Amino acid sequence: MKNLIVITGSLVVAFAFNFFLVPYGILSSGISGIAILIGLVTPFDIGLMNLLLNLPLLILGYYKLGKMITINTLICVLSLSGFLYMLPTVPVTDNILLSTIFGGIIGGIGIGIILKSSGTSGGLDIIAIILSRTSNLPIGLLLTGMNGIIVLISGAAFDWNIALYTLLSIYLTGKLIDTIHTDHIKLTMQIVTTKGELIRKDLLESIYRGITITEGYGGYSQEKKQIIMMVVTRYETIQIKKIVRTHDENAFINIFETVEVDGVFANN
């Protein structure tokens, strides 16, 4: 089901590119924007360039974000590259400002859908998620900041009018991403279980987070239990609950919002 949602999000992003942004030389954010730039100034296909430029970052994502996100990202990159190749480059409107606004909004919706389904559109999304995990900054804001270089390239390669339209498009994309994707919000999970060791091993293999385990016992049953505590992002809670339920259907899971994280928000 998630794979289908990721593919749908990729189709939405490709639609925004080929029908709103590319016809006017307006760049998107991240690696996709660089692929569009190369496609506009060279004979190389945009979809193929998007795939080639994303390969090194997919490898980085595998080691930093885990297997599930990398698989979903690979599906997104392949489907996005395919859609960019198959869809015609036809402007919906002859108004460049309208194309900029709607291209940025529709692209942000597509990327937000992808991120919501534990995937990324590749490229700078991967770097933004890694940085977001070690800070309290939203992904959309990080992407907007990193994409300043895209604006400079756009201005140098074309003209500053296009660069400003690109900046507006990137800003709108970032705002829509943060509206849909709220995973920069940190949550604390407390898991009370009798299968602590089995759950711990699975979590360490799948979730790149620090884990603290304390011993306890049931107030009524007096049964020995383990209490697992983790600070995670919202999207990770689904995977963690699945891991816990695989080993212990009767585990008690308490999830509450974390106001601030002071320290390294990663493995320890």
Summary of the structure (lengths in Angstrom):
residues: 268
radius of gyration: 20.8
end to end distance: 32.6
largest distance: 72.6
contacts: 959
relative contact order: 0.14
helix: 63%
strand: 11%
